[in-house]
Amino acid sequence: MKHIVWIASGAAAALVAAGAITYAVADGDDSAAKVPAADSADAGFARDMAVHHQQAVEMSYIVRDRTDDEDVRRLAYDIAQTQANQRGMMIGWLDLWGLPKVSSDAPMTWMGMGDMASGKDGSLMPGMATNTELEKLGKLSGKEAEIFYLQLMTDHHKGGIHMAQGCVSKCTVGVEKKLAQGMVAGQESEIQLMTRMLKERGATPR
């Protein structure tokens, strides 16, 4: 339980940062003054990461119903709340910019990797779980559910970090780049935590 304490404080910090970032965009921050194009990295990242985050939220709520372990439940709740909040920010930016929330381009096109993920069985982007894996998670319980969730979320975070690093390199809106940098740092820390939690359960990342 001790190693979960920082997660709760991290979530609170993320909410504060989210408010500051949203305020900066709405208040006419210089870095956000120019509306990005629909095919820009800024728009592409916001669209794709919103979808990526939504699955993390879904997986987290699934496992909260499949285990009584307080450490896993706290981690899942923190991930769900943090990523739902970030997803709302990204969708809000698309609204603010007057840009569509969906694109005819393949996911990851803004990174030059439109063919990186096949989209087979619902895995639209790197790290995303398949529909079959989500169905399996919903049928497991106890320690088995905990291990599978931690393995799926580790893969999910690795894919998310790759995308966020792409935004740090390619995005031009300052507050969005800062959000992406925060995602990289936060998810790298959570991967370390989940690796330890897997070890405690006699398992390893996939």
Protein Blocks (a to p, Z undefined) as FASTA:
>chain_A
ZZmmmmmmmmmmmmmmmmmmmmmmmnopaklmpccdfkbmklmmmmmmmmmmmmmmmmmm
mmmmmccbfklmmmmmmmmmmmmmmmmmmmmmmmmnopafbdfbdehklnopammpgoig
hiabghiacfklmmmmmmggcjllmmmmmmmmmmmmmmmmmmmmmmmmmmmbfklmmmmm
mmmmmmmmmmmmmmmmmmmnopacZZ
